[in-house]
């Protein structure tokens, strides 16, 4: 009888010991994490190992934003207003007189501008905020978004080697992505004969504001003359290599001279 009571007592003591063991939140640190992060609330448990920094958080601040040198922390429930905009892609924007087969050497660094409709006032409503590069066939399938309201606009394209070409009276909506074809004046899907006219290579060419002055003039000629006969093995490292072959030569100079004194379209 006593032996049985001893067994029961031992079992109860063991059970009590198991029940009384508290749950411990394990935390750890490593050299890759800050040991004193900003937190959204008080920290109840903290600790460390050689690999991790794990902290158990209780409480939470109200809606708002906390900042530090490295982070912006939005906490609570934050509602954002819905964004509407107009989106475009480029079916074709083809430079003139490129070497090689059609659609194999027609790439260009570019930006787009939205302008008031019609060709009399030439007011730029919005400029694409960054430079992009078309594919070798002269297309750009990535969506370009503008914040301007829906409506009818003239749309210009400016490249690192060419003056602006404008599509007139293009209807832009916020329900569909408009495809632009700068080879065709009516913006139809037909591959047309219009080309981007070369020769504007002034400016640093690193941003929308330094991608030439939109006119082919003596400034551009003065840039190409000192580098005549310079090699350009990749075909697109030297802006004055208008036809993108492997050398800056008289062929490129002839393009400059052909378009001399031409301005970008309105």
N, C-alpha and C positions, 0 to 999 in steps of 0.2 A: 504493500500500500504506500509506504513511504517512498519507494522507488518510483512509483507512478506519479506521486505528488512532485517529486523532484524533476521528473521529465516535463510535467506541465509547467512548472515554475521556470525551467530553463527556456521552454518555448516562448513563454510570455515575455521573459526578459529580452530574448532575441528579437521578438516582434516589436517591443517597445524601443529597442535600440535602432531598428530599421526606420520606424515611424519618426523618431526624433531627429534623424539626420536631415539637416536643412538642405534645400536646393541651392546650389552655388552657381552663380553666373560666372563663367570663365572668360577672362579677357586676356589679350596678349598684345605685344608690341613687336615691331620690327624696325629696321632702319629705313623702310620705305614710307612710313606713315608718321604723321605728327602725333605726339603723345597728348597734346592739349588742343584738340580740335574744338571749333565752336560747335555747340550742341543745341538742339531744339528744345531741351528741357533738362531738369536735374538728372544726374547720373546716379543710379542706385548701386551698381556694381562696376568695378573696374579691376583690371589685373593685367598680367602680361605673360608672354612666352617669347621665344626667339623668332616666332613667325608671324604673329597676328596681334592686332589691337582691336579687341571686341568689347563693346560697352553696352550695358543694358540701360535703356533710357526710360524714365517715367515722366509723365507730364508733357505738356506741349504748349508753346506760346500761341498767341492768336494769329490771325492772318497777317502776313506782312513779309518783309524781306530783310534778311540779315546779310551783311557783307564783311569780308575780310580782305587781306591783300591778295589772296589767291582764289577766293570762292564767292559766289553769290548764291544764297540759300533762300529759296521761296518756301515759306511754311504756311500751313493752313490751306484752306480751299481758295484757289484763285481763279477767277473767271476772266477769260479773254474775249474781247469782242471778235466777232467773225470777220475774217479778212476777205475782201473781194478785190479783184484786180483783173487786168487783161493780159493775156498770154499769147506769145507768138513763137513760131519757129521759122527757119529759113529753108525753103526748098532748094533755091539756087541763088548764089551771088557770085558771078563768074568774072575773074580778072581778065583783062584783054591780053592777047598775044603770049600766053604761057607756052612753054615748050612741052612736047609730049602729047599723048592722046587726050582727047576730051575727057574730063572728069577724072584725071589722074594727077594733076598738078595745079589744082585751083584753090588751094587752101590760102587763108588770109586771116590775120589778126584784125578784129573789127569791134565796133560798138554801134548801137542803134540809137536813133533819136525819134521821139514823137513830136510832130509839128502840127500847128493848126491847119485845118483842111484848106485846100486851094493853094495857089502858087504866088500870091501877091504879097503877103505880109511876112512869111517865113519866121514865125514865132515858135521857138522850141519850147514845148510843154514839159517834156521830161527826157532826160538822157540816161541811157543804160549806165549803171554805176560801175561797171567793170569791163575789162577787155576779155574777149573770147576768141576762139580760133575755129574757123570752119574746117570741114573735112576736105580731103583732096578732091572731092567732086563738087566742092563749093556749097555744100549744105551744112546746116546746123540744126540737128534734131532735138537738142536740149531746149527745154522751154525757157524763154526769156519773159520775165514778168514785169509789168509796169503798174504803178499805183494810180495812174490817171483814170478818170471815170470812163465808162463805155462811150463810144461815139465814133465819129469819122475823123481820121487823121491822115496827114501825110507822114510817111515813114522813111527816114534816111538811113543809109548804111555808110559808114566811113571806115576805111582800112588803113593799115600802116604804110601803104604804098599808093593809095588811090584817093581821088577826090570823091566827095559825097555823091551818091546816086539816090534819088528819091522816088518812091512809089506814091502816086497821088490818090487821095480820097479813098482810103482803105477803112472799111467798117470793122471796128473792133468791139467784141462783146465779152461779157464775163461768163458766158455759158459754153464757149468753145475756144479752142486754140487756133488762132489765125495763121495760116501758112503763107509766107512771103516768097514771091518769085521775082527777084530783081532782074531777071533776063527778059521779062515781059512787062510792058507798060501797063497792061490791064490786070496784072497780077493773076492771070489764069495759070493753069497747071502746065501749060505748054512751054517746053524749053525754047526760049526765044533767042534773039540775036543781040540783045543789049548786054554791054560789058562794063565793068568798072574801069575807069580811065586812069592810067598810071602816071606817076611822076611826083606826087606829093610825099617827100621823104624828110621834110624838116621836122624839128622837134626831137625830143628824146625817145618818143615812141613807147613810153612805159605806162601811160595812163590815157584816159579819154581826153584830157586837156593838153596832152603833149604829142598827139598823133598827127602832127602836121598842121598847117594853117589853112588847109582846104583850097589851095591854089597852087598851080605849077608855075614857078617863076625862076628868076635868077638865083634865088636862095637854094633851090633844089639843084639847079645846074652846078652851082659852086660846090655842092656836096658830092656829086657823082664824078666830076672831073678829076679830083686828086686820087681817086681809087680805081680809075679805069685800068683794066687788065688784072685787077685783083681776083684771085681765085675764091670761089664760094662752093666748096665740094658738096655741101648738103643742098644747095640751091635756095635756101631760105634764111641764111644767117645775116646777109647783108641786104638792107632795105633797098639800096640802089640797084640791086639785081632784080629788075622789074619782071623779067620773063622767067625767073627762077631756073636758069640753067646753071652751069658750074663756074661761070666767070662774069664779072662786071665788064662789059665791053661796049663797042659801038652800037650793038643792037639795042641795048638798054638806053644809051644816049639818044638814039633815034626816037624812042618812045617819049622821053622827056621833051625833045624838040617838037614832036608832033602835037603834044598837048600843052605846049608853052602858053601861058597866060589864060588857061582855062580855070574857071572857078567851079567849086562844088555846086550841085543843083540845089534850088530852094524847095 
